[in-house]
Every structure is written in C-alpha cells, then in structure tokens.
Amino acid sequence: MDSKFIVTYLFFCLSIFSSQSQTKEQFKQGKIVKFDIKEPIAPSASRITSKAIAKAKKINAHLILIHMNTYGGLVTDADSIRSSILASPIPVYVFIDNNAASAGALISIACDKIFMTPGANIGAATVVNQSGEAAPDKYQSYMRGQMRSTAEAQGKDTFKENGKVVIKYKRNPQIAQAMVDEDIEIKGISPKGEVITFTTQEAIKYGFCDGSFESINEMLKSEGFEDYKIQAVEKNTLDKLIGFLANPAFRSILILVILGGIYFELQTPGVGFPILAALIAAVLYFAPLYLDGLASNWEIALFFFGLIFMALEVFVIPGFGLAGVVGIVFMVSGLSLAMVQNVNFDFSLVGGEKLSGSVLMVLASFLVFILLLLLFGYKFFNSKMFNRIALTETLENSKVPENKPPKRSFINHVAETIIDLRPQGKVILEGQVYLAKSNINFIPARTKVKILGLEGPYLVVMELKDETA
C-alpha cells in the first residue's frame, strides 16, 4: 500500500478524533439561552422567542431551552414560534413542566428534543374559540396539517424489512395529527372519538418525549452539560408596558379619556388639548391590542371613521342626526371588535360570549361617562381648571365674570353668544357668562339668541335671525 496514502489516512482520522474531542469539551462547557412560555401563547411569546434565538446566535450558544407550562393560545403565534424553532441553526430543547397543551404541543414537537417532568402532559391540540367550543373544520384541518408537517420535519429512518421499504419517523405524524382530530383512530394508542393527550411515560413510549426529569439541571447533566452557563431571556420594559395597557380596567379608563376628550373638544372647538388627550388615549388603547394580534387595521379605521362622522355632525351638519348615530355606532364597534380575535371578518374563533362581553364593556364605559357628566359636569365646566385648559375666554371676554347658575326668570330674555354653539357653548347675559346650548342648529359666536328654557346647567337658546351683533 502506498505510504503516502497511509499517512494521509492517519492524519484524517486524527483530525476527526481531535474535532470530536474539542466538540465534546465545548458541549460540556456550553452556553445555554433559556426563556419561559408559562402563559397563554400570544404575540408576547413570539417576540420573546425571536429575542432568545437572536441572542443565542450572537453569543454562539450551544443550546436554546424553553421552560414550558401552557394550556395553549393563538394558533398564529404558535405557528410563528414553530417556524422560528425549525429554522434555528442552534438546537432547541423544551422542558415541559406540567402542561404542553394545544398550541404548546405544536411548539414542543418542533423542538429537537422534548423533556417532561413526571406527571406532565402533552397533546389535546384541537382548535377552540374563546368560549372553549371547537372551531370550524377549516381551522382543525389547518392545525392537523401543522402538527403532521412539524412531526415530519424531525426526520425519519428508511430501511428494508422483509423485503419491503419501511419508513420510521422520529415522531409519528399520524399520532401528531391525532392530537387534533378525534376522528383519527390509531390502534393500540387512541380509539376513535378521542384526541390524544400523552402522559410523560406514554410520550416516551411513542417517541414524543426524550426523557423524564425532576428539574432542568438534572436534564442538562444527562445531556452532557457539566459546566454550563444559562442566560435567561425575559420580558423587557416594552412587553411589561404592553401587558399593563392591555389590562381591562385600564382599557376602561382609556375609553373614558377618549370620550371626555372628544366631548370637551366639542364644547370648546379649536382648543386642541382635549382632542390631543383623546388621540393619545386612543393610541394607548389600540397599540397593545394591535401588537397582540387582536386589533385589525379595519377595526382601528372603523373607530376613526366614527370620529369623522361625529365631526361632520358637529361642524358641517349641526343637529343630532344620522351622521351622529353612525359615528357613535362606528366608535363603539371599533373599540369593541378590537378586543376580540378575528380573521378577515370571521369571528368563529371568538364565541358569542366573548364578543358580547367586549361590547358590554365599551357600552358600560359610555354609561359611566354619562353618569359622571351628569353628576360633576356643571362643577367641572365652571371650574378655573377647565377655563385654563379649555381657554374658553377670548381676550375680549377675559374681564367677564365667571359662569353662574342660570335662573328661570331668564326665559324669553335675549343674550349673545361669546363662542360658537355646536350645539353647546357660552352666552353672556347682563354682564354674566352662562352655559348654553342651541335648540336645533349651529349658532356662531357674537349672535343674538333668545332664551327658551333651562336644561340642567344650560340655557336652551334659539338664534334671533334679524338681530346679530
């Protein structure tokens, strides 16, 4: 045999041995990036997955570890996480601490290895709406395909047995889709009429778990990690802020600010501060819902179209009519629908209870605003704070005394508007300023009006056509 060939061969073998030794040593001293999925799967889980994979690439980590305990969540976000895991050049392990149900099962099957604590469960991936009812079959079909293709992506072995080609998958695609569809029967594993949910030992037996351990440290040692460093990726300030803004109680407050800003701007048009507060509240209301995949573009547009119709009612075609009604309906619809999930106007994943609950929440906020206005509106409109914020007094009227309660004896008297009535505003009578509202139409500033009656803190007035200042 040629001596040159022998030397080359020995050098090649030595290189392989050296490379394997080095890899094993690096494996023992590996860097691990860990993050948790311990809540319903939503856009926040997708964001933290992307951050973890990016960090793992940056520090050349040897492993990405998911610590999971979830009953599932949004299919769209689970699919996003699944795709990120399958495309990751760094191995991804999942440690299931109690539950990996529904979307959690899909994410787990995408991982390179699955580990579970004793007593944990994986499976039950049927798509349900927000009321807990099974979604239409088109969603089930999509989920079946996702589960099947994800299991297939984990690889297979092809060999001959008794003269026939046999394909054995690492994770059986039929079992994966049987976690979704109760009509799929797998002999010896799942009877027809039941979706598959595996215990830890069952998952090990059928290839959906690579081992059972009490803790992550125990699992890592069994995988050869002896001197390792875990770097945890946690929610950042933005994630926490989004969670705070998405709180239903805070949403109700934002709705009150939106309504208050719009109402006060209509009382003192052109000022800017009230409508600015309303717009900021609207952004804070819709932003977390949009980032969480709930608010669609058309729902946000519906709300702002409502504002446009309200503006048309007040500034272009005064008098409460069709435009005002359409504006209110659009605003309520936009605020309500933004809180529930839908796909291209399809609300089958929502459920009637969730949809009606969101509408009732918005209507309740409207009702609270009206009650607050009735109880405290007069005092607020006559307060120094409102006059400073709203800047209702012009330079010409800056010396006019503050508002006073109207008297019934004012009926049939003639006053003069000091700002536009749209339909509310202010008039001056006998040297005093009073709140007023037009009986029907818009009345411009510096117009003579006749007092028809009283309505709470307001003088109800009509324009004197032939008498203008």
Number of C-alpha atoms within 10 A of each C-alpha: 5 6 8 8 10 11 10 11 12 10 12 12 11 12 12 11 12 12 12 12 12 12 13 14 15 15 19 18 16 21 21 21 24 22 23 20 22 19 14 16 22 20 22 20 24 21 15 20 25 15 15 22 24 13 17 23 16 9 11 14 20 21 21 27 23 23 18 22 21 23 21 25 22 22 22 15 21 23 20 17 24 24 14 17 24 19 12 16 13 17 16 23 22 27 26 30 22 19 23 30 24 27 29 29 26 30 27 28 29 27 22 16 18 22 26 32 21 16 12 19 23 29 29 26 29 24 28 21 19 20 14 11 14 16 18 13 11 10 17 19 15 14 24 24 16 19 26 23 15 25 25 19 16 18 12 14 9 10 11 9 9 6 7 8 10 12 12 12 16 16 21 18 20 16 24 28 29 28 28 27 24 17 13 19 18 13 8 6 12 18 15 13 11 16 23 25 21 21 20 24 18 15 22 17 13 15 15 27 25 16 20 21 18 12 13 18 13 12 18 17 13 12 11 15 22 15 14 18 13 15 17 15 17 14 16 9 9 9 16 12 12 17 14 14 18 19 12 13 11 14 23 18 15 22 22 22 21 22 22 20 22 21 16 19 20 23 24 24 21 13 16 15 16 24 22 15 18 23 17 14 21 21 13 17 25 23 18 20 20 17 14 21 20 21 24 23 10 14 23 21 14 22 23 18 18 23 19 18 21 26 18 15 21 22 15 12 17 21 18 14 11 12 20 22 15 18 23 17 14 23 24 21 19 25 25 22 24 24 26 21 25 17 10 8 11 9 15 18 23 19 19 13 10 17 18 12 14 20 18 14 19 21 16 13 19 18 13 14 18 16 12 12 16 12 11 11 15 16 12 13 18 17 13 12 11 14 15 10 13 20 15 20 18 11 8 8 12 11 10 14 12 15 18 12 14 21 11 12 10 16 16 13 14 20 26 23 27 22 22 22 28 24 23 22 25 25 29 22 15 9 12 14 23 23 24 23 27 25 19 15 17 21 25 16 17 16 21 24 23 19 23 18 19 18 11 13 21 20 29 22 30 19 23 15 9 8 11 13 9
